[in-house]
Amino acid sequence: MASAIINPVHSHTVGAAYNGDWASVYELELEPQVWQEWYQAFGNGFKIFDWIQIPGRTVSVKARTLTNRTDVALERAVLTSAAGIALPHVAGAAHTFVINATDYDDADGSAVNPYLRLYDTVFIDPLYTNKDVPTQWFVSALGADTAATTIVPMDATVQLTVAVPASSYLMVGPNLQSIGGGQPAARRSGATSSTFYTAITAETAEIKGGVSAEKLYRNDLDKSGKSILWSKAQVEAEFLHNAGIDKEILLGQVNGNTALITTLDRGGVANAARGTLGLWHHVEASGMEQSYAGSYDLAYFDQLKEYLRSQGVTDTTVAILAGSNLFKQIENTGLDYIKAYSGGSVLEQYGSIGAHVRQIVKNGITSELCEVISFDNANSYGVLDNYFRDAGLVIPKSLATVSKNNDMEVGDSYGYSAGDKVKIPNVVLGYLNNNGENRTRMISQVGGVNGMGLPVVDQFDDVRLFIKSEFMLIVNLPNQMMKIVKEGTF
């Protein structure tokens, strides 16, 4: 069910250069100590970009396309097809079911033998049998893709009493052999192969000639002793640039329409615009989903371990990047817990009440909470029917083991494992930086006929600031990540 849309106050931010009027809008000097105040004034707040960039979750890449291979979990369950395991069934008799087609695909989508092998065993939940404990079934015949697999209960008195539902997971047990028997088919853990692409984003600031001569926004000098022109204009351009990167790394998509989505170069030649696949799309395509009804309470935190264990995650610390409404519900849950177990309230000091929840430890999982303020900004994500206010992402705070790639340079801060593997965070930004060209954040001043002492490139009386970045979002093991969404939202 869609929620009400917030109508933001009309903004006067437009596409234009700064002229002589700009200095009178704000009469503050932008000293370094007040940058954070300006950051809040512009309404940006904490973004996904900040969560990645500030702790230094970045690497350098040497190519515009990067393919990583990441180790995956060693064990897995077998998934039944949409038909499940149907009735009727006679006690002790053989039964058949079809393995889901996805179990015949490896991490790269190539057709292979399934994880389940001939003479393996599977365990069926007692909900579906006449026993009070899980029962073991022997794989007497293994079906090819779309063909039936035959299982026989080890206990001849076992009988299915309820059909096993569609798309159910069955735990895989040991491979059983007889005296003088042979060996099972081999298994390999393989690796998840993912390809990432760089995006190129740009922003521009412009100030008309003579503005700096009449009044400086601040009186700092650069290393050459010249007054710094780029004050408010540069700050705004950089914040807007960061906001663009933030949206790209969350919701961006690779350009799949290259014939129509192009920009012109200096020679007038059309080239395909570049985009990178955003984090939300990675999780949507390969990750898990937890939906909640009503309010998100502690019971949902109890489920996190089950989701994580299903993908072989052994780390016990996760980051939850939450929209404001989801974050508020989590805080209220913490406050309810305090009221229930601490005699009504916990006061850190007189005159202060409430819950300052930044971490929740439940069912062995430590959830570190990060409120993404931009998710409910009515000038950005809040336009999307408030969807992200109620949503969140669960990201295990672990290092993924990936193959060392000549197209990626990783700092020693993450640590290396043996052989040809390297450890990097599950989510990192890769900036194109190679052969002496660093495209992390390219900032250049370009002058026309003006008095700022810059080389003249054209006839116009202004100075422009151009900002451009080329980066890729690298997401390892998206299957271990999860989106949290409210029931009834899209």
Contacts in CASP RR format, 6 or more apart in sequence:
PFRMAT RR
TARGET T0000
AUTHOR 0000-0000-0000
METHOD contacts of the structure
MODEL  1
MASAIINPVHSHTVGAAYNGDWASVYELELEPQVWQEWYQAFGNGFKIFD
WIQIPGRTVSVKARTLTNRTDVALERAVLTSAAGIALPHVAGAAHTFVIN
ATDYDDADGSAVNPYLRLYDTVFIDPLYTNKDVPTQWFVSALGADTAATT
IVPMDATVQLTVAVPASSYLMVGPNLQSIGGGQPAARRSGATSSTFYTAI
TAETAEIKGGVSAEKLYRNDLDKSGKSILWSKAQVEAEFLHNAGIDKEIL
LGQVNGNTALITTLDRGGVANAARGTLGLWHHVEASGMEQSYAGSYDLAY
FDQLKEYLRSQGVTDTTVAILAGSNLFKQIENTGLDYIKAYSGGSVLEQY
GSIGAHVRQIVKNGITSELCEVISFDNANSYGVLDNYFRDAGLVIPKSLA
TVSKNNDMEVGDSYGYSAGDKVKIPNVVLGYLNNNGENRTRMISQVGGVN
GMGLPVVDQFDDVRLFIKSEFMLIVNLPNQMMKIVKEGTF
1 488 0 8 1.000
1 489 0 8 1.000
2 385 0 8 1.000
2 489 0 8 1.000
2 490 0 8 1.000
3 385 0 8 1.000
3 386 0 8 1.000
3 389 0 8 1.000
3 390 0 8 1.000
3 489 0 8 1.000
4 386 0 8 1.000
5 383 0 8 1.000
5 385 0 8 1.000
5 386 0 8 1.000
6 376 0 8 1.000
6 378 0 8 1.000
6 382 0 8 1.000
6 386 0 8 1.000
7 378 0 8 1.000
8 378 0 8 1.000
8 379 0 8 1.000
11 379 0 8 1.000
16 206 0 8 1.000
17 206 0 8 1.000
17 207 0 8 1.000
17 208 0 8 1.000
17 462 0 8 1.000
17 464 0 8 1.000
18 205 0 8 1.000
18 206 0 8 1.000
18 207 0 8 1.000
18 208 0 8 1.000
18 211 0 8 1.000
18 232 0 8 1.000
18 233 0 8 1.000
19 207 0 8 1.000
19 208 0 8 1.000
19 211 0 8 1.000
20 208 0 8 1.000
20 210 0 8 1.000
20 211 0 8 1.000
20 214 0 8 1.000
22 207 0 8 1.000
22 211 0 8 1.000
22 232 0 8 1.000
22 233 0 8 1.000
23 211 0 8 1.000
23 214 0 8 1.000
23 215 0 8 1.000
23 217 0 8 1.000
25 232 0 8 1.000
26 232 0 8 1.000
28 34 0 8 1.000
29 217 0 8 1.000
29 218 0 8 1.000
29 219 0 8 1.000
30 38 0 8 1.000
30 217 0 8 1.000
30 218 0 8 1.000
30 231 0 8 1.000
30 232 0 8 1.000
30 235 0 8 1.000
31 218 0 8 1.000
35 235 0 8 1.000
38 235 0 8 1.000
39 45 0 8 1.000
39 239 0 8 1.000
42 236 0 8 1.000
42 239 0 8 1.000
43 373 0 8 1.000
43 377 0 8 1.000
44 239 0 8 1.000
44 242 0 8 1.000
44 243 0 8 1.000
44 373 0 8 1.000
44 374 0 8 1.000
44 377 0 8 1.000
45 373 0 8 1.000
45 374 0 8 1.000
46 370 0 8 1.000
46 371 0 8 1.000
46 372 0 8 1.000
46 373 0 8 1.000
46 374 0 8 1.000
47 242 0 8 1.000
47 243 0 8 1.000
47 246 0 8 1.000
47 372 0 8 1.000
47 373 0 8 1.000
47 374 0 8 1.000
48 246 0 8 1.000
48 249 0 8 1.000
48 250 0 8 1.000
48 279 0 8 1.000
48 321 0 8 1.000
48 372 0 8 1.000
48 374 0 8 1.000
49 242 0 8 1.000
49 245 0 8 1.000
49 246 0 8 1.000
49 249 0 8 1.000
50 246 0 8 1.000
51 319 0 8 1.000
51 321 0 8 1.000
51 370 0 8 1.000
51 372 0 8 1.000
52 58 0 8 1.000
52 249 0 8 1.000
52 427 0 8 1.000
52 428 0 8 1.000
52 429 0 8 1.000
53 429 0 8 1.000
57 425 0 8 1.000
57 427 0 8 1.000
57 428 0 8 1.000
57 429 0 8 1.000
58 428 0 8 1.000
58 429 0 8 1.000
58 430 0 8 1.000
58 431 0 8 1.000
59 408 0 8 1.000
59 409 0 8 1.000
59 410 0 8 1.000
59 411 0 8 1.000
59 424 0 8 1.000
59 428 0 8 1.000
59 429 0 8 1.000
59 430 0 8 1.000
59 431 0 8 1.000
59 474 0 8 1.000
60 408 0 8 1.000
60 409 0 8 1.000
60 430 0 8 1.000
60 431 0 8 1.000
60 432 0 8 1.000
60 433 0 8 1.000
60 434 0 8 1.000
61 198 0 8 1.000
61 407 0 8 1.000
61 408 0 8 1.000
61 409 0 8 1.000
61 430 0 8 1.000
61 431 0 8 1.000
61 432 0 8 1.000
61 433 0 8 1.000
61 434 0 8 1.000
61 472 0 8 1.000
62 406 0 8 1.000
62 407 0 8 1.000
62 408 0 8 1.000
62 409 0 8 1.000
62 432 0 8 1.000
62 433 0 8 1.000
62 434 0 8 1.000
62 435 0 8 1.000
63 407 0 8 1.000
63 432 0 8 1.000
63 434 0 8 1.000
64 197 0 8 1.000
64 198 0 8 1.000
64 274 0 8 1.000
64 432 0 8 1.000
64 470 0 8 1.000
64 472 0 8 1.000
65 195 0 8 1.000
65 196 0 8 1.000
65 197 0 8 1.000
65 198 0 8 1.000
66 195 0 8 1.000
66 196 0 8 1.000
66 405 0 8 1.000
66 407 0 8 1.000
66 408 0 8 1.000
66 472 0 8 1.000
66 474 0 8 1.000
67 193 0 8 1.000
67 194 0 8 1.000
67 195 0 8 1.000
67 196 0 8 1.000
67 405 0 8 1.000
68 193 0 8 1.000
68 194 0 8 1.000
68 196 0 8 1.000
68 402 0 8 1.000
68 403 0 8 1.000
68 405 0 8 1.000
68 408 0 8 1.000
68 474 0 8 1.000
68 476 0 8 1.000
69 191 0 8 1.000
69 192 0 8 1.000
69 193 0 8 1.000
69 402 0 8 1.000
69 403 0 8 1.000
70 191 0 8 1.000
70 192 0 8 1.000
70 194 0 8 1.000
70 400 0 8 1.000
70 401 0 8 1.000
70 402 0 8 1.000
70 403 0 8 1.000
70 476 0 8 1.000
70 477 0 8 1.000
71 189 0 8 1.000
71 190 0 8 1.000
71 191 0 8 1.000
71 400 0 8 1.000
71 401 0 8 1.000
71 402 0 8 1.000
71 421 0 8 1.000
72 107 0 8 1.000
72 189 0 8 1.000
72 190 0 8 1.000
72 191 0 8 1.000
72 192 0 8 1.000
72 477 0 8 1.000
72 479 0 8 1.000
73 189 0 8 1.000
73 311 0 8 1.000
73 312 0 8 1.000
74 189 0 8 1.000
75 172 0 8 1.000
75 312 0 8 1.000
76 115 0 8 1.000
76 172 0 8 1.000
77 169 0 8 1.000
77 170 0 8 1.000
77 171 0 8 1.000
77 172 0 8 1.000
77 310 0 8 1.000
78 99 0 8 1.000
78 103 0 8 1.000
78 114 0 8 1.000
78 115 0 8 1.000
78 116 0 8 1.000
78 122 0 8 1.000
78 169 0 8 1.000
78 170 0 8 1.000
78 172 0 8 1.000
79 99 0 8 1.000
79 100 0 8 1.000
79 102 0 8 1.000
79 103 0 8 1.000
79 167 0 8 1.000
79 168 0 8 1.000
79 169 0 8 1.000
79 170 0 8 1.000
80 97 0 8 1.000
80 98 0 8 1.000
80 99 0 8 1.000
80 100 0 8 1.000
80 164 0 8 1.000
80 166 0 8 1.000
80 167 0 8 1.000
80 168 0 8 1.000
80 169 0 8 1.000
80 170 0 8 1.000
81 97 0 8 1.000
81 98 0 8 1.000
81 99 0 8 1.000
81 100 0 8 1.000
81 101 0 8 1.000
81 166 0 8 1.000
81 167 0 8 1.000
82 100 0 8 1.000
82 166 0 8 1.000
82 167 0 8 1.000
83 97 0 8 1.000
83 98 0 8 1.000
83 166 0 8 1.000
84 97 0 8 1.000
84 98 0 8 1.000
84 163 0 8 1.000
84 164 0 8 1.000
84 165 0 8 1.000
84 166 0 8 1.000
84 167 0 8 1.000
84 168 0 8 1.000
85 95 0 8 1.000
85 97 0 8 1.000
85 124 0 8 1.000
85 128 0 8 1.000
85 160 0 8 1.000
85 163 0 8 1.000
85 164 0 8 1.000
85 168 0 8 1.000
86 163 0 8 1.000
87 160 0 8 1.000
87 162 0 8 1.000
87 163 0 8 1.000
89 95 0 8 1.000
89 159 0 8 1.000
89 160 0 8 1.000
90 159 0 8 1.000
91 130 0 8 1.000
91 156 0 8 1.000
91 157 0 8 1.000
91 158 0 8 1.000
91 159 0 8 1.000
92 152 0 8 1.000
92 153 0 8 1.000
92 155 0 8 1.000
92 156 0 8 1.000
92 157 0 8 1.000
92 158 0 8 1.000
92 159 0 8 1.000
93 152 0 8 1.000
94 140 0 8 1.000
94 150 0 8 1.000
94 151 0 8 1.000
94 152 0 8 1.000
95 137 0 8 1.000
95 150 0 8 1.000
95 151 0 8 1.000
95 152 0 8 1.000
95 160 0 8 1.000
96 148 0 8 1.000
96 149 0 8 1.000
96 150 0 8 1.000
96 151 0 8 1.000
97 148 0 8 1.000
97 149 0 8 1.000
97 151 0 8 1.000
97 164 0 8 1.000
98 146 0 8 1.000
98 147 0 8 1.000
98 148 0 8 1.000
98 149 0 8 1.000
99 114 0 8 1.000
99 116 0 8 1.000
99 143 0 8 1.000
99 149 0 8 1.000
100 167 0 8 1.000
101 145 0 8 1.000
101 146 0 8 1.000
103 114 0 8 1.000
103 115 0 8 1.000
103 116 0 8 1.000
104 111 0 8 1.000
104 112 0 8 1.000
104 113 0 8 1.000
104 114 0 8 1.000
104 145 0 8 1.000
105 111 0 8 1.000
105 112 0 8 1.000
106 112 0 8 1.000
106 190 0 8 1.000
107 190 0 8 1.000
107 191 0 8 1.000
107 192 0 8 1.000
107 193 0 8 1.000
108 192 0 8 1.000
108 193 0 8 1.000
111 145 0 8 1.000
113 185 0 8 1.000
114 142 0 8 1.000
115 172 0 8 1.000
115 187 0 8 1.000
116 122 0 8 1.000
116 139 0 8 1.000
116 142 0 8 1.000
116 149 0 8 1.000
116 172 0 8 1.000
117 139 0 8 1.000
117 142 0 8 1.000
117 175 0 8 1.000
117 184 0 8 1.000
117 185 0 8 1.000
117 187 0 8 1.000
118 139 0 8 1.000
118 141 0 8 1.000
118 142 0 8 1.000
118 184 0 8 1.000
118 185 0 8 1.000
119 138 0 8 1.000
119 139 0 8 1.000
119 140 0 8 1.000
119 175 0 8 1.000
119 176 0 8 1.000
119 177 0 8 1.000
119 184 0 8 1.000
120 139 0 8 1.000
120 172 0 8 1.000
120 173 0 8 1.000
120 174 0 8 1.000
120 175 0 8 1.000
120 176 0 8 1.000
120 184 0 8 1.000
121 136 0 8 1.000
121 137 0 8 1.000
121 138 0 8 1.000
121 139 0 8 1.000
121 154 0 8 1.000
121 172 0 8 1.000
121 173 0 8 1.000
121 174 0 8 1.000
121 175 0 8 1.000
121 176 0 8 1.000
122 136 0 8 1.000
122 137 0 8 1.000
122 139 0 8 1.000
122 151 0 8 1.000
122 170 0 8 1.000
122 171 0 8 1.000
122 172 0 8 1.000
122 173 0 8 1.000
123 134 0 8 1.000
123 135 0 8 1.000
123 136 0 8 1.000
123 137 0 8 1.000
123 170 0 8 1.000
123 171 0 8 1.000
123 173 0 8 1.000
124 134 0 8 1.000
124 135 0 8 1.000
124 137 0 8 1.000
124 160 0 8 1.000
124 164 0 8 1.000
124 170 0 8 1.000
125 134 0 8 1.000
125 164 0 8 1.000
126 132 0 8 1.000
126 133 0 8 1.000
126 134 0 8 1.000
126 135 0 8 1.000
127 162 0 8 1.000
128 160 0 8 1.000
128 161 0 8 1.000
128 162 0 8 1.000
128 163 0 8 1.000
128 164 0 8 1.000
129 135 0 8 1.000
129 158 0 8 1.000
129 159 0 8 1.000
129 160 0 8 1.000
129 161 0 8 1.000
130 157 0 8 1.000
130 158 0 8 1.000
130 159 0 8 1.000
130 161 0 8 1.000
131 155 0 8 1.000
131 158 0 8 1.000
134 171 0 8 1.000
135 153 0 8 1.000
135 154 0 8 1.000
135 155 0 8 1.000
135 158 0 8 1.000
136 153 0 8 1.000
136 154 0 8 1.000
136 155 0 8 1.000
136 173 0 8 1.000
137 151 0 8 1.000
137 152 0 8 1.000
137 153 0 8 1.000
137 154 0 8 1.000
137 158 0 8 1.000
138 151 0 8 1.000
138 152 0 8 1.000
138 153 0 8 1.000
138 154 0 8 1.000
138 176 0 8 1.000
139 149 0 8 1.000
139 150 0 8 1.000
139 151 0 8 1.000
140 150 0 8 1.000
140 151 0 8 1.000
140 152 0 8 1.000
141 148 0 8 1.000
141 149 0 8 1.000
141 150 0 8 1.000
142 149 0 8 1.000
143 149 0 8 1.000
143 150 0 8 1.000
153 159 0 8 1.000
164 170 0 8 1.000
169 310 0 8 1.000
175 184 0 8 1.000
177 183 0 8 1.000
177 184 0 8 1.000
191 403 0 8 1.000
192 476 0 8 1.000
192 477 0 8 1.000
192 479 0 8 1.000
194 475 0 8 1.000
194 476 0 8 1.000
194 478 0 8 1.000
196 276 0 8 1.000
196 277 0 8 1.000
196 472 0 8 1.000
196 473 0 8 1.000
196 474 0 8 1.000
196 475 0 8 1.000
197 254 0 8 1.000
197 274 0 8 1.000
197 275 0 8 1.000
197 276 0 8 1.000
197 277 0 8 1.000
197 472 0 8 1.000
198 274 0 8 1.000
198 275 0 8 1.000
198 276 0 8 1.000
198 432 0 8 1.000
198 470 0 8 1.000
198 471 0 8 1.000
198 472 0 8 1.000
199 248 0 8 1.000
199 252 0 8 1.000
199 274 0 8 1.000
199 275 0 8 1.000
199 276 0 8 1.000
199 470 0 8 1.000
199 471 0 8 1.000
199 472 0 8 1.000
200 273 0 8 1.000
200 274 0 8 1.000
200 275 0 8 1.000
200 468 0 8 1.000
200 469 0 8 1.000
200 470 0 8 1.000
201 241 0 8 1.000
201 244 0 8 1.000
201 245 0 8 1.000
201 248 0 8 1.000
201 468 0 8 1.000
201 469 0 8 1.000
201 471 0 8 1.000
202 241 0 8 1.000
202 466 0 8 1.000
202 467 0 8 1.000
202 468 0 8 1.000
202 469 0 8 1.000
203 237 0 8 1.000
203 238 0 8 1.000
203 240 0 8 1.000
203 241 0 8 1.000
203 244 0 8 1.000
203 466 0 8 1.000
203 467 0 8 1.000
203 468 0 8 1.000
204 237 0 8 1.000
204 464 0 8 1.000
204 465 0 8 1.000
204 466 0 8 1.000
204 467 0 8 1.000
205 230 0 8 1.000
205 233 0 8 1.000
205 234 0 8 1.000
205 236 0 8 1.000
205 237 0 8 1.000
205 464 0 8 1.000
205 465 0 8 1.000
205 467 0 8 1.000
206 233 0 8 1.000
206 462 0 8 1.000
206 463 0 8 1.000
206 464 0 8 1.000
206 465 0 8 1.000
207 229 0 8 1.000
207 233 0 8 1.000
207 462 0 8 1.000
207 463 0 8 1.000
207 464 0 8 1.000
208 461 0 8 1.000
208 462 0 8 1.000
209 450 0 8 1.000
209 451 0 8 1.000
209 461 0 8 1.000
209 462 0 8 1.000
209 463 0 8 1.000
210 450 0 8 1.000
210 451 0 8 1.000
210 461 0 8 1.000
212 227 0 8 1.000
212 229 0 8 1.000
212 452 0 8 1.000
213 451 0 8 1.000
216 227 0 8 1.000
216 228 0 8 1.000
216 231 0 8 1.000
217 231 0 8 1.000
217 232 0 8 1.000
218 228 0 8 1.000
218 231 0 8 1.000
219 227 0 8 1.000
220 227 0 8 1.000
220 228 0 8 1.000
221 227 0 8 1.000
221 228 0 8 1.000
222 228 0 8 1.000
229 445 0 8 1.000
229 452 0 8 1.000
229 463 0 8 1.000
230 445 0 8 1.000
230 465 0 8 1.000
233 465 0 8 1.000
234 465 0 8 1.000
237 465 0 8 1.000
237 467 0 8 1.000
238 467 0 8 1.000
241 441 0 8 1.000
241 467 0 8 1.000
241 469 0 8 1.000
243 374 0 8 1.000
243 380 0 8 1.000
245 469 0 8 1.000
245 471 0 8 1.000
246 374 0 8 1.000
247 380 0 8 1.000
248 275 0 8 1.000
248 276 0 8 1.000
248 278 0 8 1.000
248 473 0 8 1.000
249 276 0 8 1.000
249 278 0 8 1.000
249 279 0 8 1.000
249 429 0 8 1.000
249 471 0 8 1.000
249 473 0 8 1.000
250 278 0 8 1.000
250 279 0 8 1.000
250 280 0 8 1.000
251 278 0 8 1.000
251 280 0 8 1.000
251 281 0 8 1.000
252 275 0 8 1.000
252 276 0 8 1.000
252 277 0 8 1.000
252 278 0 8 1.000
252 281 0 8 1.000
253 275 0 8 1.000
253 277 0 8 1.000
253 278 0 8 1.000
253 281 0 8 1.000
254 275 0 8 1.000
254 276 0 8 1.000
254 277 0 8 1.000
255 261 0 8 1.000
255 272 0 8 1.000
255 273 0 8 1.000
255 274 0 8 1.000
255 275 0 8 1.000
258 272 0 8 1.000
261 272 0 8 1.000
261 273 0 8 1.000
262 270 0 8 1.000
262 271 0 8 1.000
262 272 0 8 1.000
262 273 0 8 1.000
263 270 0 8 1.000
263 271 0 8 1.000
263 273 0 8 1.000
264 270 0 8 1.000
264 271 0 8 1.000
265 271 0 8 1.000
274 470 0 8 1.000
276 471 0 8 1.000
276 472 0 8 1.000
276 473 0 8 1.000
277 473 0 8 1.000
277 475 0 8 1.000
278 473 0 8 1.000
278 475 0 8 1.000
279 393 0 8 1.000
279 427 0 8 1.000
279 473 0 8 1.000
279 475 0 8 1.000
280 393 0 8 1.000
280 483 0 8 1.000
282 473 0 8 1.000
282 475 0 8 1.000
282 478 0 8 1.000
282 481 0 8 1.000
283 393 0 8 1.000
283 478 0 8 1.000
283 481 0 8 1.000
283 482 0 8 1.000
283 483 0 8 1.000
284 483 0 8 1.000
285 478 0 8 1.000
286 478 0 8 1.000
286 479 0 8 1.000
287 478 0 8 1.000
287 479 0 8 1.000
287 480 0 8 1.000
287 481 0 8 1.000
287 482 0 8 1.000
287 483 0 8 1.000
288 307 0 8 1.000
288 310 0 8 1.000
288 311 0 8 1.000
288 479 0 8 1.000
288 481 0 8 1.000
288 482 0 8 1.000
288 483 0 8 1.000
289 482 0 8 1.000
289 483 0 8 1.000
289 484 0 8 1.000
289 485 0 8 1.000
290 300 0 8 1.000
290 303 0 8 1.000
290 304 0 8 1.000
290 307 0 8 1.000
290 394 0 8 1.000
290 482 0 8 1.000
290 483 0 8 1.000
290 484 0 8 1.000
290 485 0 8 1.000
291 484 0 8 1.000
291 485 0 8 1.000
291 486 0 8 1.000
291 487 0 8 1.000
292 300 0 8 1.000
292 484 0 8 1.000
292 485 0 8 1.000
292 486 0 8 1.000
292 487 0 8 1.000
293 486 0 8 1.000
293 487 0 8 1.000
294 486 0 8 1.000
294 487 0 8 1.000
295 329 0 8 1.000
295 332 0 8 1.000
295 333 0 8 1.000
296 326 0 8 1.000
296 329 0 8 1.000
296 330 0 8 1.000
296 333 0 8 1.000
296 484 0 8 1.000
297 329 0 8 1.000
297 333 0 8 1.000
297 336 0 8 1.000
298 333 0 8 1.000
298 334 0 8 1.000
298 337 0 8 1.000
298 360 0 8 1.000
298 362 0 8 1.000
300 484 0 8 1.000
301 360 0 8 1.000
301 362 0 8 1.000
301 363 0 8 1.000
301 365 0 8 1.000
301 367 0 8 1.000
302 362 0 8 1.000
302 363 0 8 1.000
304 318 0 8 1.000
304 362 0 8 1.000
304 363 0 8 1.000
304 365 0 8 1.000
304 367 0 8 1.000
304 394 0 8 1.000
304 482 0 8 1.000
305 363 0 8 1.000
305 364 0 8 1.000
305 365 0 8 1.000
307 394 0 8 1.000
307 482 0 8 1.000
308 315 0 8 1.000
308 318 0 8 1.000
308 365 0 8 1.000
308 396 0 8 1.000
308 480 0 8 1.000
311 477 0 8 1.000
311 479 0 8 1.000
311 480 0 8 1.000
312 480 0 8 1.000
313 396 0 8 1.000
313 398 0 8 1.000
313 480 0 8 1.000
315 396 0 8 1.000
315 397 0 8 1.000
315 398 0 8 1.000
316 364 0 8 1.000
316 365 0 8 1.000
316 366 0 8 1.000
317 365 0 8 1.000
317 366 0 8 1.000
317 368 0 8 1.000
317 396 0 8 1.000
317 397 0 8 1.000
317 398 0 8 1.000
318 365 0 8 1.000
318 366 0 8 1.000
318 367 0 8 1.000
318 368 0 8 1.000
318 394 0 8 1.000
318 395 0 8 1.000
318 396 0 8 1.000
318 397 0 8 1.000
319 367 0 8 1.000
319 368 0 8 1.000
319 370 0 8 1.000
319 394 0 8 1.000
319 395 0 8 1.000
319 397 0 8 1.000
320 330 0 8 1.000
320 367 0 8 1.000
320 368 0 8 1.000
320 369 0 8 1.000
320 370 0 8 1.000
320 392 0 8 1.000
320 393 0 8 1.000
320 394 0 8 1.000
320 395 0 8 1.000
320 484 0 8 1.000
321 370 0 8 1.000
321 372 0 8 1.000
321 392 0 8 1.000
321 393 0 8 1.000
321 395 0 8 1.000
322 330 0 8 1.000
322 369 0 8 1.000
322 370 0 8 1.000
322 371 0 8 1.000
322 372 0 8 1.000
322 375 0 8 1.000
322 391 0 8 1.000
322 392 0 8 1.000
322 484 0 8 1.000
323 371 0 8 1.000
323 372 0 8 1.000
323 375 0 8 1.000
323 376 0 8 1.000
323 388 0 8 1.000
323 389 0 8 1.000
323 390 0 8 1.000
323 391 0 8 1.000
323 392 0 8 1.000
324 371 0 8 1.000
324 373 0 8 1.000
324 375 0 8 1.000
324 376 0 8 1.000
324 389 0 8 1.000
325 376 0 8 1.000
325 386 0 8 1.000
325 389 0 8 1.000
325 390 0 8 1.000
326 389 0 8 1.000
326 390 0 8 1.000
326 391 0 8 1.000
326 392 0 8 1.000
326 484 0 8 1.000
326 486 0 8 1.000
327 369 0 8 1.000
327 371 0 8 1.000
330 357 0 8 1.000
330 360 0 8 1.000
330 369 0 8 1.000
331 355 0 8 1.000
331 357 0 8 1.000
332 355 0 8 1.000
333 357 0 8 1.000
334 355 0 8 1.000
334 357 0 8 1.000
334 360 0 8 1.000
335 354 0 8 1.000
335 355 0 8 1.000
335 357 0 8 1.000
338 344 0 8 1.000
338 345 0 8 1.000
338 346 0 8 1.000
338 354 0 8 1.000
338 355 0 8 1.000
339 345 0 8 1.000
345 353 0 8 1.000
345 354 0 8 1.000
347 353 0 8 1.000
348 356 0 8 1.000
357 369 0 8 1.000
358 368 0 8 1.000
358 369 0 8 1.000
359 366 0 8 1.000
359 367 0 8 1.000
359 368 0 8 1.000
359 369 0 8 1.000
360 366 0 8 1.000
360 367 0 8 1.000
360 369 0 8 1.000
361 367 0 8 1.000
367 394 0 8 1.000
368 397 0 8 1.000
372 388 0 8 1.000
372 392 0 8 1.000
374 380 0 8 1.000
374 381 0 8 1.000
375 381 0 8 1.000
375 382 0 8 1.000
375 388 0 8 1.000
375 389 0 8 1.000
375 391 0 8 1.000
375 392 0 8 1.000
376 382 0 8 1.000
376 386 0 8 1.000
376 388 0 8 1.000
376 389 0 8 1.000
381 388 0 8 1.000
382 388 0 8 1.000
382 389 0 8 1.000
385 490 0 8 1.000
387 489 0 8 1.000
387 490 0 8 1.000
390 485 0 8 1.000
390 486 0 8 1.000
390 489 0 8 1.000
391 483 0 8 1.000
391 484 0 8 1.000
391 485 0 8 1.000
391 486 0 8 1.000
391 489 0 8 1.000
392 483 0 8 1.000
392 484 0 8 1.000
392 485 0 8 1.000
393 481 0 8 1.000
393 482 0 8 1.000
393 483 0 8 1.000
393 484 0 8 1.000
394 481 0 8 1.000
394 482 0 8 1.000
394 483 0 8 1.000
394 484 0 8 1.000
395 426 0 8 1.000
395 427 0 8 1.000
395 481 0 8 1.000
396 426 0 8 1.000
396 477 0 8 1.000
396 480 0 8 1.000
396 481 0 8 1.000
398 425 0 8 1.000
398 426 0 8 1.000
399 414 0 8 1.000
399 415 0 8 1.000
399 423 0 8 1.000
399 424 0 8 1.000
399 425 0 8 1.000
399 426 0 8 1.000
400 423 0 8 1.000
400 424 0 8 1.000
400 425 0 8 1.000
400 426 0 8 1.000
400 476 0 8 1.000
400 477 0 8 1.000
401 417 0 8 1.000
401 421 0 8 1.000
401 422 0 8 1.000
401 423 0 8 1.000
402 421 0 8 1.000
402 422 0 8 1.000
402 423 0 8 1.000
402 424 0 8 1.000
402 476 0 8 1.000
403 420 0 8 1.000
403 421 0 8 1.000
403 422 0 8 1.000
404 419 0 8 1.000
404 420 0 8 1.000
404 421 0 8 1.000
404 422 0 8 1.000
408 430 0 8 1.000
409 433 0 8 1.000
410 422 0 8 1.000
410 424 0 8 1.000
414 422 0 8 1.000
414 423 0 8 1.000
414 424 0 8 1.000
414 425 0 8 1.000
415 422 0 8 1.000
415 423 0 8 1.000
416 422 0 8 1.000
416 423 0 8 1.000
417 423 0 8 1.000
424 474 0 8 1.000
424 476 0 8 1.000
425 476 0 8 1.000
426 475 0 8 1.000
426 476 0 8 1.000
426 477 0 8 1.000
426 480 0 8 1.000
426 481 0 8 1.000
427 473 0 8 1.000
427 474 0 8 1.000
427 475 0 8 1.000
427 476 0 8 1.000
428 474 0 8 1.000
429 471 0 8 1.000
429 472 0 8 1.000
429 473 0 8 1.000
429 474 0 8 1.000
430 471 0 8 1.000
430 472 0 8 1.000
430 473 0 8 1.000
430 474 0 8 1.000
431 438 0 8 1.000
431 439 0 8 1.000
431 440 0 8 1.000
431 469 0 8 1.000
431 470 0 8 1.000
431 471 0 8 1.000
432 439 0 8 1.000
432 440 0 8 1.000
432 470 0 8 1.000
432 471 0 8 1.000
432 472 0 8 1.000
433 439 0 8 1.000
433 440 0 8 1.000
439 468 0 8 1.000
439 469 0 8 1.000
439 470 0 8 1.000
439 471 0 8 1.000
440 469 0 8 1.000
440 471 0 8 1.000
441 467 0 8 1.000
441 469 0 8 1.000
442 466 0 8 1.000
442 467 0 8 1.000
442 468 0 8 1.000
442 469 0 8 1.000
443 465 0 8 1.000
443 466 0 8 1.000
443 467 0 8 1.000
444 465 0 8 1.000
444 466 0 8 1.000
445 454 0 8 1.000
445 463 0 8 1.000
445 464 0 8 1.000
445 465 0 8 1.000
446 454 0 8 1.000
446 457 0 8 1.000
446 463 0 8 1.000
446 464 0 8 1.000
446 465 0 8 1.000
446 466 0 8 1.000
447 454 0 8 1.000
447 455 0 8 1.000
447 456 0 8 1.000
447 457 0 8 1.000
447 458 0 8 1.000
447 462 0 8 1.000
447 463 0 8 1.000
447 464 0 8 1.000
448 454 0 8 1.000
448 456 0 8 1.000
448 457 0 8 1.000
448 458 0 8 1.000
448 459 0 8 1.000
448 460 0 8 1.000
448 461 0 8 1.000
448 462 0 8 1.000
448 463 0 8 1.000
449 456 0 8 1.000
449 458 0 8 1.000
449 459 0 8 1.000
449 460 0 8 1.000
449 461 0 8 1.000
450 456 0 8 1.000
450 461 0 8 1.000
450 462 0 8 1.000
450 463 0 8 1.000
452 463 0 8 1.000
454 463 0 8 1.000
475 481 0 8 1.000
END
